[in-house]
């Protein structure tokens, strides 16, 4: 059973958790409970990782910033340093 769980985990490139692996095992005809799959994965240190999509968050849109009104109306110029 451990070898089959390892096989499905490796086939999913480490993204499947115990629920999906349990579904794969059930589809191939292996009878087991989700809790057994979870225990096997815990014992073998198989931790599923769902990669998040990369999003750039540090770039500014100069055109959008130029079109925004200055609601605060502050003057940030200085006559001398300090």
C-alpha positions, 0 to 999 in steps of 0.5 A, a space after each residue: 500500500 505504501 508503494 502505491 501511495 508513493 507512486 501516486 504522490 510522485 506521479 502528481 509531482 507532490 501536489 496530491 493530498 491524501 484525498 486525491 490519492 485515496 480517489 486514485 487508489 479507489 479507481 484502480 480497485 484498491 480498497 482503503 480508507 482516506 485515514 489509512 492513506 493519510 497515516 501512510 503519507 504522514 509516516 513517509 513524510 509526504 506533504 502535498 504542496 500546491 504551487 501558487 501562481 507567480 504574480 508581480 506585485 512591485 511594479 507601478 503603473 505610471 499612467 494610472 498613477 498620473 491620472 489619479 487626483 491628489 485628494 490630500 493636496 499636500 505640498 512636499 517641496 522644501 526650501 532647505 534640507 531638514 
